[in-house]
């Protein structure tokens, strides 16, 4: 009778691990927020940067959110809501500012990208593309990895990596469904989706079209160093590094997430038959393709400065046109909107909120100055790697644009004292800013891949450690060997 009562009472076993990390996040918040004032940061020019009460509060929220995100003590979107709530409760920023970041254009760009992915899935375009890819790459799982990664990297040269990830995500789901009908995660599933996210970052550094960070960094460089970096100049130096990293990541996933099956027997014939069964393209497939590629073409023309009228239009507005057109053409209906992964969208709302919070309160600049001053008398190579490492860590927590904005100006001031060229500082920072491998909030492709439920935030973090070490090794090779061989001035002439 007692057992029956216990079963009816619905009592759950206490999750000690979860409670521990909830408490750890709260402890880190409290100890930073209530600690006595910390000393100012002083840059090489003698300028003081005070850490205000609001700045210390921003760091406290930052630590709590990072802990809860990594260990997923609550849904990651709920942790994002806590970011806004804590800012308002502890007067770190006004509620109006803390919560308006959840509707920032960058968040809406992610929303529009996700809606494109939903449309590709609903219309069947995803399955059509997946089957054709499998007919080409064949039955070896290693080649499926490689084919997916090559397509991902190539597409990020001409469109934003967020849009690429959202477009390819349903395609990967269709491919994975032919590997396993079981909902349980597999090594192949982890490698396929995490690999897409990682490689999207690697490919996005090659051109200015892959992400906004490149244009922002070049703008800072021109203002501070007085030199211009052109579209093709950036591609010239970034192409070998981006593709080297993409290929190394393929090897990385073949080692750390080697598929359980070497081949999927009969996959090519099955894909060919499934593709044949789809028949000719439907009206909705054609309409969706025209809408999506029309918006992508407009974004490319905007970023290439081909049409001056488009340059003044925000890229988010251009991409959101596709969402409106999907509903006008009745490709999407209300229930499709309800099925959008709002947990992921809230995640990025929170990431934008904490990023702006660190920036506006001065906490991010305080961190950057303190970190970079540690290297003011270091060897030039250690200095450059120190900057790259700082950007890599910060871009996992805040927008990569912000990570560049807080570190590059300070680094470019210190560089001449060590005889270091500003160009190598710029390019090393851009490489690591594009590849946040530790946290889901570091880049939209990370969060989009997480929606597959093939891995946890904790697994993403743990696998991200060796991947980040690999990234730093590639940066070191680029700084010391590749770029000097290509003609980049690494050291200033004496």
Long-range contacts (C-beta under 8 A, 24 or more apart in sequence): 17-71, 18-71, 18-73, 21-67, 21-68, 21-71, 21-73, 22-68, 22-73, 24-67, 25-63, 25-64, 25-65, 25-67, 25-68, 25-73, 26-64, 28-60, 28-63, 28-64, 28-67, 29-60, 29-61, 29-63, 29-64, 29-86, 30-60, 32-56, 32-59, 32-60, 32-63, 33-57, 33-60, 33-90, 40-366, 41-365, 41-366, 41-367, 41-369, 41-370, 41-373, 42-369, 42-373, 43-369, 43-373, 43-410, 43-413, 44-373, 44-376, 44-413, 44-414, 44-417, 45-413, 49-362, 49-365, 49-366, 49-369, 50-362, 50-366, 51-362, 51-363, 51-366, 52-361, 52-362, 54-91, 54-92, 54-93, 54-361, 55-361, 55-362, 55-363, 55-366, 56-363, 57-86, 57-87, 57-90, 57-91, 57-92, 57-361, 58-87, 58-92, 58-354, 58-357, 58-358, 58-361, 58-363, 59-358, 59-363, 59-367, 60-86, 60-90, 61-86, 61-87, 61-90, 61-92, 61-354, 61-357, 62-354, 62-357, 62-358, 62-363, 62-397, 65-350, 65-354, 66-397, 66-439, 69-439, 69-440, 69-441, 69-457, 70-439, 70-457, 70-458, 70-461, 71-457, 71-458, 72-456, 72-457, 72-458, 75-343, 76-343, 76-344, 76-346, 76-347, 76-440, 76-447, 76-450, 76-457, 77-342, 77-343, 77-344, 77-345, 77-346, 77-347, 77-350, 78-346, 79-347, 79-350, 80-346, 80-347, 80-348, 80-349, 80-350, 80-351, 80-353, 81-346, 81-350, 82-350, 83-350, 83-353, 83-354, 83-357, 84-349, 84-350, 84-353, 87-353, 87-357, 92-357, 92-361, 93-357, 93-360, 93-361, 97-356, 97-360, 98-353, 98-357, 99-353, 101-349, 101-352, 101-353, 101-355, 101-356, 102-346, 102-349, 102-350, 102-352, 102-353, 103-349, 104-349, 104-352, 104-356, 105-314, 105-316, 106-316, 106-348, 106-352, 106-399, 107-345, 107-348, 107-349, 107-352, 108-316, 108-320, 109-160, 109-162, 109-315, 109-316, 109-319, 109-320, 110-162, 110-166, 110-344, 110-345, 110-348, 110-444, 110-447, 111-320, 111-323, 111-340, 111-345, 112-316, 112-319, 112-320, 112-322, 112-323, 113-160, 113-162, 113-163, 113-165, 113-166, 113-167, 113-319, 113-444, 113-448, 114-166, 114-340, 114-341, 114-344, 114-345, 114-448, 115-322, 115-323, 115-326, 115-332, 115-340, 116-163, 116-166, 116-167, 116-292, 116-319, 116-322, 117-166, 117-167, 117-169, 117-170, 117-448, 118-170, 118-332, 118-336, 118-339, 118-340, 119-288, 119-292, 119-326, 119-331, 119-332, 120-167, 120-170, 120-171, 120-288, 120-292, 121-170, 121-173, 122-284, 122-331, 122-332, 122-336, 123-282, 123-284, 123-285, 123-288, 123-331, 124-278, 124-282, 124-285, 125-285, 125-288, 125-289, 126-170, 126-171, 126-173, 126-174, 127-174, 127-274, 127-278, 128-275, 128-278, 128-281, 128-285, 129-171, 130-171, 130-172, 130-174, 130-175, 130-271, 131-174, 131-271, 131-272, 131-274, 131-275, 131-278, 132-271, 132-275, 133-171, 133-175, 134-175, 134-178, 134-267, 134-268, 134-271, 135-268, 135-271, 135-272, 135-275, 138-267, 138-268, 139-263, 139-264, 139-265, 139-266, 139-267, 139-268, 140-262, 140-263, 141-179, 141-188, 141-259, 141-261, 141-262, 141-263, 141-264, 142-254, 142-259, 142-262, 144-175, 144-192, 145-191, 145-192, 145-195, 145-250, 145-253, 145-254, 145-259, 146-250, 148-172, 148-175, 148-192, 148-195, 148-196, 149-195, 149-196, 149-199, 149-246, 149-249, 149-250, 150-246, 152-196, 152-199, 152-200, 152-203, 153-199, 153-200, 153-202, 153-203, 153-242, 153-243, 153-246, 154-203, 155-203, 156-200, 156-203, 156-204, 156-206, 156-210, 157-203, 157-206, 157-207, 157-209, 157-210, 158-207, 158-209, 158-296, 158-300, 159-209, 159-210, 159-296, 159-299, 159-300, 160-204, 160-209, 160-210, 160-211, 160-299, 160-315, 161-200, 161-201, 161-203, 161-204, 161-210, 161-211, 161-443, 161-444, 161-445, 162-443, 162-444, 162-445, 162-448, 163-296, 163-319, 164-200, 164-203, 164-445, 165-196, 165-197, 165-200, 165-444, 165-445, 165-448, 165-449, 166-444, 166-448, 167-292, 168-196, 169-193, 169-196, 169-448, 169-449, 169-451, 169-452, 172-196, 172-452, 173-452, 176-452, 178-264, 178-267, 178-270, 178-271, 179-259, 179-261, 179-264, 183-453, 185-453, 185-454, 185-455, 186-259, 186-260, 186-454, 187-257, 187-258, 187-259, 187-260, 188-257, 188-259, 188-260, 188-261, 189-452, 189-454, 190-257, 190-454, 190-455, 190-459, 190-463, 191-253, 191-254, 191-256, 191-257, 191-258, 191-259, 192-454, 193-449, 193-450, 193-452, 193-454, 193-455, 194-253, 194-257, 194-449, 194-454, 194-455, 194-460, 194-463, 195-249, 195-250, 195-253, 195-257, 196-445, 196-449, 197-443, 197-445, 197-446, 197-448, 197-449, 198-249, 198-435, 198-437, 198-467, 199-246, 199-249, 199-250, 200-443, 200-445, 201-434, 201-435, 201-436, 201-437, 201-443, 201-445, 202-242, 202-243, 202-245, 202-246, 202-249, 202-434, 202-435, 203-242, 203-246, 204-242, 204-434, 205-238, 205-241, 205-242, 205-430, 205-431, 205-434, 205-435, 206-235, 206-238, 206-239, 206-242, 206-243, 207-231, 207-234, 207-235, 207-238, 208-234, 208-303, 209-299, 209-300, 209-303, 209-304, 210-434, 211-400, 211-434, 212-401, 213-400, 213-401, 213-404, 213-430, 213-433, 213-434, 214-430, 216-401, 216-404, 216-405, 217-404, 217-408, 217-426, 217-429, 217-430, 217-433, 218-426, 220-404, 220-405, 220-408, 220-409, 220-412, 221-408, 221-412, 221-422, 221-423, 221-426, 224-408, 224-409, 224-412, 224-413, 224-422, 225-412, 225-422, 227-422, 227-423, 229-423, 229-426, 231-304, 234-430, 236-486, 237-427, 237-483, 237-486, 237-488, 238-427, 238-430, 238-431, 240-478, 240-482, 240-486, 241-431, 241-474, 241-475, 241-478, 241-482, 244-474, 245-435, 245-470, 245-471, 245-474, 248-470, 248-474, 249-467, 249-470, 252-466, 252-467, 252-470, 256-463, 256-466, 257-463, 284-329, 284-331, 287-329, 287-331, 288-326, 288-331, 291-322, 291-325, 291-326, 291-329, 292-322, 294-322, 295-319, 295-321, 295-322, 341-451, 344-447, 344-448, 344-450, 344-451, 347-440, 347-441, 347-447, 348-441, 348-444, 348-447, 350-441, 351-397, 351-398, 351-399, 351-441, 352-399, 354-397, 354-398, 355-397, 355-398, 355-399, 355-402, 356-402, 358-397, 358-398, 358-402, 359-398, 359-402, 359-405, 359-406, 364-394, 364-398, 364-402, 364-406, 365-406, 365-410, 367-394, 367-406, 368-394, 368-406, 368-407, 368-410, 369-410, 372-407, 372-410, 372-411, 372-414, 373-414, 375-414, 376-414, 376-417, 376-418, 377-418, 378-418, 380-418, 380-419, 380-420, 380-490, 380-491, 381-476, 381-479, 381-480, 383-414, 383-415, 383-418, 383-420, 384-420, 384-424, 384-425, 384-428, 384-479, 385-428, 385-472, 385-475, 385-476, 385-479, 387-411, 387-425, 387-428, 387-429, 388-428, 388-429, 388-431, 388-432, 388-472, 388-475, 388-479, 389-432, 389-472, 391-429, 391-432, 391-433, 392-432, 392-433, 392-435, 392-436, 392-468, 392-471, 392-472, 393-438, 395-432, 395-433, 395-436, 395-442, 395-443, 396-436, 396-437, 396-438, 396-439, 396-441, 396-442, 397-439, 397-441, 397-442, 400-433, 400-434, 400-436, 400-442, 400-443, 403-433, 404-429, 404-430, 404-433, 416-492, 419-491, 419-492, 419-494, 420-490, 420-491, 420-492, 421-488, 421-489, 421-490, 421-491, 421-492, 423-488, 423-489, 423-490, 424-479, 424-483, 424-488, 424-489, 424-490, 427-478, 427-483, 427-488, 428-475, 428-478, 428-479, 431-471, 431-474, 431-475, 431-478, 432-471, 432-472, 432-475, 435-468, 435-471, 437-463, 437-464, 437-467, 437-468, 437-471, 438-464, 438-465, 438-468, 439-464
